[in-house]
């Protein structure tokens, strides 16, 4: 992948499991160089089967994009362990719920709220 993304893979040579770091804004389409998009995420995720540890440090982003990433993690073949060391806010909290196991540092924070969507992403028109 040529584009700079804020997720990085690391392999645990002893167990063969993979570690994924998600650090940045979650968006359906890239707006900034550090946006995590569902399409790019899914392509890399499915290229790495097996057990997976996902470290999350994100202030959130778009709820539909997070829903796609959540679904991709739930469909991943292997155990998914989520670790939050700083913050999983807003859309990042949705992604965090995809784990088979969710671990948080005692000094980390998860922020959950009712979603807000862009008007152009609404499923129906309000008269």
Secondary structure as UniProt FT lines:
FT   STRAND          7..11
FT   TURN            13..15
FT   STRAND          18..23
FT   TURN            33..34
FT   HELIX           38..46
FT   STRAND          52..58
FT   HELIX           63..75
FT   STRAND          80..89
FT   HELIX           91..96
FT   TURN            97..98
FT   STRAND          101..104
FT   TURN            106..107
FT   STRAND          109..111
FT   HELIX           119..121
//
